[in-house]
Structure formats: C-alpha cells, structure tokens
Amino acid sequence: MIANFLFDPDTYQVLGLVDYDCSHTGHPLHEFFFSSFSLSYYALTSDPEISSALFHGFPSPLPSSTRVAKTEYRDDDAPQWPVMKIFEEELERAGAIRPSSVVGGKKIAQLYGFISEVCPMHFGMQRWVEMVTAKKGEEGLRKVIEEQAATLGSSLAGWGY
C-alpha cells in the first residue's frame, strides 16, 4: 500500500519503504499481488492497459490520469499513470524485481488470479459473511455468491473450460 512508502509529495520520488506485516519467504512477484493497490501498480489487475504496462512496458504518451487531491491514494482511485511510471522507473533504477522483469510474470499473475477466483478467501471468513449479511441480508449474500459464480465461469471460459 502507498502508506508503506515514504516519498517526496512534490516529485513522487520514492525515498523509502517500511513493510513488515506480511513478511514471509515467497516469490518476489507475490509482493505485487498484494501491495501497491493504491498506485494501481497491481499485478492481478483486470485492466488490460495497466496489465500491459506492468508486464510489457508503459506506453508513450501515458493514458490520461486524474490526480487525486489527497495525501494518500486509495484502492478505488483512478489509475495514477505518472505515479505508476515513476514507481516502475525507481524500481528499475534500484535494480529491484518488478512485474516486467519476471519471465512468465503475466501468466503467473493470471494463474494466481484464477486460483483466487476458485476459492476466494473472504468467503471462508465468518466476519466477512456476517458483514455482507448485515448490510445486504441473506438475499444480498446470495447475490454476491451468484456474482462470484459468474466471475468464476467467465474465468474458466478464459482458460478454455
């Protein structure tokens, strides 16, 4: 998340990263499955423009962006193309692994996304089920499950099933 980054708010230059909460041994690409949502620098994105940029390089000129007038970006904000590109350039400059530098990274992300659709973790979280039920009722929960089934069906079709 952007909250883990220390950066210059005027130039967007990344000054540091503070992140210990999900420390584990894993593939470096895994970090881009769960971090940087607020930058739209998210390797599991369904947005074809963002996916292409992350795995094949950023277009020139960049797509238009709407700069969010906040001190912190949120997951649901519009893609911040200049910020994403600067982030990519800083990772490259530092010699860090990033989605575009991982051979087969796009396929790995697609497979990971598919696995997440087969068994979305939030369905197994009792508090999530209770929250949805409290907000939307039993019928609302049933609708969410039906939407998930449609998403899974679409994903299976994409994999040829």
C-alpha positions in Angstrom: 0.0 0.0 0.0 1.1 3.6 -0.5 1.0 4.1 3.3 4.1 1.9 3.5 6.1 4.2 1.1 8.0 7.3 2.1 8.0 9.6 -0.9 8.5 13.2 -1.8 4.9 14.5 -2.4 6.1 17.1 -5.0 8.3 14.8 -7.2 6.8 11.4 -6.2 10.4 10.2 -5.7 10.4 7.1 -3.6 12.5 7.8 -0.5 11.9 4.5 1.4 9.7 1.5 2.1 8.6 0.3 5.5 6.8 -3.0 5.5 7.0 -5.9 7.9 3.4 -7.0 8.4 3.3 -9.7 5.7 7.0 -10.8 5.9 7.4 -14.3 4.5 9.5 -16.3 2.2 8.0 -16.2 -1.3 8.4 -15.3 -4.9 9.2 -11.6 -5.4 6.3 -11.3 -7.8 3.9 -12.1 -4.9 4.6 -8.7 -3.4 2.9 -7.1 -6.5 -0.2 -9.2 -5.9 -0.9 -7.6 -2.6 0.9 -4.3 -2.5 0.7 -1.0 -4.4 -3.1 -1.2 -5.0 -3.3 2.5 -4.3 -0.9 3.2 -7.1 -2.8 0.9 -9.5 0.6 -0.9 -9.7 -1.2 -4.2 -9.1 -0.2 -7.4 -11.0 -3.6 -9.1 -10.6 -5.4 -6.2 -12.3 -8.2 -7.0 -14.8 -7.5 -3.6 -16.5 -5.8 -4.5 -19.8 -4.0 -1.2 -20.1 -2.4 -1.5 -16.6 -1.6 -5.1 -17.1 0.1 -4.4 -20.4 2.1 -1.5 -18.8 3.2 -3.6 -15.9 4.3 -6.7 -17.9 5.3 -5.1 -21.3 6.3 -1.5 -20.5 4.5 1.8 -20.2 3.0 3.4 -23.3 4.1 6.8 -24.5 2.3 9.0 -24.1 0.8 7.8 -20.9 -3.0 7.5 -20.8 -4.7 10.4 -19.1 -4.9 10.5 -15.3 -6.9 12.4 -12.8 -4.6 13.4 -10.0 -6.3 12.7 -6.7 -6.1 15.8 -4.4 -5.4 13.8 -1.3 -2.4 13.0 0.7 -3.0 9.2 0.3 -4.3 7.3 -2.7 -7.0 4.6 -2.2 -7.5 1.3 -3.9 -10.6 2.6 -5.8 -9.0 5.8 -7.1 -8.5 6.2 -10.8 -5.1 4.8 -12.2 -2.4 7.3 -11.5 -0.3 6.8 -14.6 2.6 9.2 -13.9 2.9 7.8 -10.4 2.9 4.2 -11.7 5.6 5.0 -14.3 7.8 6.8 -11.8 7.4 3.8 -9.4 8.4 1.5 -12.2 11.4 3.6 -13.1 12.5 3.8 -9.5 12.3 0.0 -9.1 14.3 -0.4 -12.3 16.9 2.2 -11.2 17.3 0.3 -7.9 17.7 -3.0 -9.7 14.6 -4.3 -8.0 12.5 -7.1 -9.3 9.2 -5.8 -10.8 6.4 -7.4 -12.8 8.0 -6.5 -16.2 11.3 -8.2 -15.2 9.8 -11.6 -14.2 9.9 -14.1 -17.0 6.4 -15.5 -17.3 5.1 -13.0 -14.8 1.9 -12.3 -16.6 1.0 -16.0 -16.7 1.9 -16.4 -13.1 -0.4 -13.4 -12.2 -3.2 -14.9 -14.3 -2.9 -18.3 -12.7 -2.8 -16.7 -9.2 -5.9 -14.6 -10.0 -7.7 -17.7 -11.2 -6.8 -19.6 -8.0 -8.2 -16.7 -6.0 -11.4 -16.8 -8.0 -11.8 -20.6 -7.5 -11.6 -20.2 -3.7 -11.9 -16.5 -2.7 -10.6 -16.3 0.8 -13.2 -13.9 2.0 -16.0 -16.5 1.6 -14.2 -18.5 4.3 -14.1 -15.5 6.7 -17.1 -15.7 9.0 -16.8 -12.0 9.8 -17.0 -11.1 6.1 -20.1 -13.3 5.6 -21.7 -11.7 8.7 -20.8 -8.2 7.4 -22.3 -8.8 4.0 -25.4 -10.4 5.5 -25.8 -7.5 8.0 -25.5 -4.9 5.1 -27.4 -6.8 2.4 -29.4 -9.5 4.1 -29.5 -13.2 3.1 -30.7 -12.3 -0.4 -27.8 -9.9 -0.8 -25.3 -12.6 0.3 -26.9 -15.0 -2.2 -26.4 -12.3 -5.0 -22.8 -11.9 -4.1 -22.3 -15.6 -4.3 -24.0 -15.7 -7.7 -21.8 -12.9 -8.9 -18.8 -14.8 -7.8 -20.1 -17.9 -9.7 -20.4 -15.8 -12.8 -16.9 -14.4 -12.4 -15.6 -18.0 -11.9 -17.5 -19.1 -15.0 -16.0 -16.3 -17.1 -12.5 -17.1 -15.8 -12.9 -20.8 -16.6 -14.0 -19.9 -20.1 -10.9 -17.7 -20.5 -8.8 -20.8 -19.6 -10.7 -22.9 -22.2 -13.1 -24.7 -19.9 
